[in-house]
């Protein structure tokens, strides 16, 4: 057998084996289903219907309702889905939200999250001028002495956040942000070890200052 013919035959054999192997891999039920599954497309009519019970606390479009409740307008859909799933599983505690999330399917969570994410968030404002400087310093530079990292590192300088991982913060109610930081610090909210560790190093004044600064961030 000529060497070059042998090499060509070996290459063809190897290529055939690779194709057979790939075919076997894609033929596996899990991989085949994953490959065939179309990307999620929200149905806004259905999403609005699913979101109707949420209006009592978050307003019809998730805008600036009661300060104790989060503004959902413009929040990342992936992050909202994550929070709803964690309310449903009990990883994040809240009697009202756990009851609501328990009634939602995975598909419904994606629809309602897409509904709020599609809205344009309205700007907010800081209320305590005496704390704005401290809040800005913490948000942008953290506190080196107490090893509190800058909020901007994860939530971006404009408060835009990162989908799924870090929520949009810009314009959020100061009362709500303050309450969540206190809940993280006290272990009441346990669905983010990272935020619990950060909040544990913050004083009451620092929490209040950064929450107020975030309310006016845009």
Buried (B, 14 or more C-beta within 10 A) or exposed (E): EEEEEEEEEEEEEEEEEEEEEEEEEEEEEEEEEEEEEEEEEBBEEBBBBBBEBBEEBBBEBBBBBEBEBBBBBBBBBBBBBBBBBBBBEEBBBBEEBBEBBEEBEEEBBBBBBBBBBBBEBEEBEBEBEEBBEBBBBBBEBBBEEEEBBBBBEBBBEEBBBBBEBBBBBBBBBBBBBBBBBBBBBEEEBBBBEEBBBBBEBBEEEBBBBBBBBBBBBE
